Each structure stands twice: as structure tokens, then as C-alpha cells.
Amino acid sequence: MSDNLFGQLAHSQSDPRIRAWFAIVSAFTHVERHLRQALAETFDLSLPRFDTLMALAQETDGVTMGDLADRLMVTKGNVTGVVRRLEQDGLVRRTSPRHDKRVQVIRLTAKGKRLWSNFQTEYARVISEHLTSLPKAQADAIAKALLTISDVTSP
């Protein structure tokens, strides 16, 4: 039996959809705990900072604060604090277009791009390490099922 509440709840549910939901949360919680620890120890950075760097790494032209918040599925207030700290560390820079100084576009700096590359490698290592016993075919099936859940629950 699982050692976390969500795993215990997954085992106790008769409805397979509810059981699946709690199993997803349980698995995520386990892996995220190890991931947070590894990234903090290796880079002295938090998972929200990783998520922000990941989102920015996908956009060579930068992204507005509002779009960044939407992509990360958090509030603008949450993003503002993370971006401020990343900017203080020289990992991102904010600019405003001439036509609208209220808009802030966030881009990775060269230092941020280097860190992202190293960060991404460690992230992949931790995930692979914790899922190494999961057969590839099963991992593909799980990914397909979870993407289906994402598709049917997206607005």
C-alpha cells in the first residue's frame, strides 16, 4: 500500500475514474518530491523557477507576463515574484515594447539559457531514475491516457 494519502485513497475507491485520479496525484507527488530535492540540491533553484525557465526556453521571442501565467496555469502575481527573482539572478530580462509600456516581455538571458540546458539534463535524469522500472510500452500508454485527460478537460 502507498505511503501517501492519495495512494491510500486510490486503493480504497471503487469508481475507476476516482481511483485513477488519486493514483495520478499519488505518483506525481512521489516523483515531484524527489525532483524538487534534486533540483534544489544541484542548482539551488525551486521547481516554479524551473517551470518558468522551461516556458521561456520554448519562446525565442519572449513571452508576456500574462501569457507566461496562462502557460504555467498560475496567477500573474505568482509569475511576477518568480520572474523578479530570476531577473535578480541575471537569468531573465524584462522589456516593454515601445507601443505599450504596460506590457512586459520576458526572455531568457544567455546565462538563463545555459542554466536551462543544465537544469533540463538533471530534470530528465531524475525522472528517468524514478521511472526506470516502468516498461516503455506502459509509459507510452500512460502518456496517451493522460494526454487524453488533458484534452477532454481543457477549456
N, C-alpha and C positions, 0 to 999 in steps of 0.2 A: 504494500500500500504506500502511496505517496506521503512524503513528509510535509507537504504544504496543504493549506486549507482547500485550495482549488483542486488539487489532486484527490483529496478525500471526497470533495463534493462530486467530482467526476465519477468516482467509483460508486457513489450512492444514488445516482439518478437513473430512473427507468426510461425517461424520454431520451432517445439517442441524440437529439439535437442539443438538449441541455447538457448531456454528458460530453458531447463533442466540444461544446463551448468551454466548459470547465477544464477539459483536457488541454485545449489550446492555451488557455490562460495559465494553467499549471506549467506546461512545457516552456512557454515564453518566460515565465517568472524565474524558472530554474536557469535557463540559458542567459537571460538578461543579468542576473546576479553575477554570474561568472564574467560576463562581458564587461560590466561596469567595473568590477575589481581589476581585471586585466588592463583596461584602458586607463584607469586611474593610476595604477602602479607604473605602467610603461610610459605614459605621456603626461600624467598629472592633469588630465582633462576629463570632463564629465561626458556621459552619454548624450545629453542635449547638445553639447558643443560638437560632438561627432555628427549627430543628426544634421545640425546646421551646416557644418563643413560639407557633408555629403550632398545636401541640397544645393549648395553653392557650387560645388565641383561639377554639377551637371549643367550649369549655365555659364558659358564663357562670357556672355554679355552682361552678366549680373542679373539680379532679381530685386524687385521692390520688397520693402518690408512686409507689405500686405500679402503679396504673392508667396513670400517665404513662409509667413504664418499659415497660409492656406495649405501649402505643400506639406508642412510639418504637422498640420491639424492641431495647432495651438493658437492662443490669442496673440495679437500684436504685442501686448505687454510682455508676454513670455519671451518672444523673439527679441524685443528691444534689449532686455537685460543680457541675454546670451551674446547678441551682436556687440553690445558695448564692451563686454569683457574680451571678446575675440579681437575687437578693434584695438583695445589697450595692449593686447599681446602682439599686435602687428600682423595678425592672421587674415584680417579682412579690412576693407576700406569702404567708406560710405561716400557717395557723391550724389549731387542733386542735378537733374537736367536744367538747363538754362530756362526752358519754357515753364517749369513748375518747381520752384524751390521747396515746396512742401513734400515732394516725393523724394524718397531716399532709395538709391540703388546700391545694393551690397554686392561686392566682388571679393573673391579670394585674392590675397597678395601672393607674391612668389613664395614667401615663407609659408603662407597658408596652404599653397598647392603642394609644397614639399611635405608638410606635416600631414596633409590629407593622404598622400601616397603611402607614407609610413603607417598612418592610422588604419588605412584600408587593409594593409597587409596583416596587421595584428588582429583586426576585426575578423578577417577571413580565417586566420589561424585558430582563434578561439571558437568560432562557430564550427569549423571542421573538426576540431578536437572533441567538442561535446556531442557532435552528431556522427562521429566516425563509425559507430556500430549500426547506424541506420543504412540499410541497403539503398543503393541509388534508385532502384525502381520504386521503392517505398517512398523515398524522398520526393521523387517526381510526382507520385500520386498525391502525396500530402500537399505539395506546392499547387498542383492543379485544383485540388479541393478548396484550398484556402483562397486561391485567386477567384474561384467561383463565388465563394462567400463575399469576397471584396466586391466583385462585380454586382452581385444582387443586392448588396447593402449600400452601394454608392448612390448619392443623390442624382 
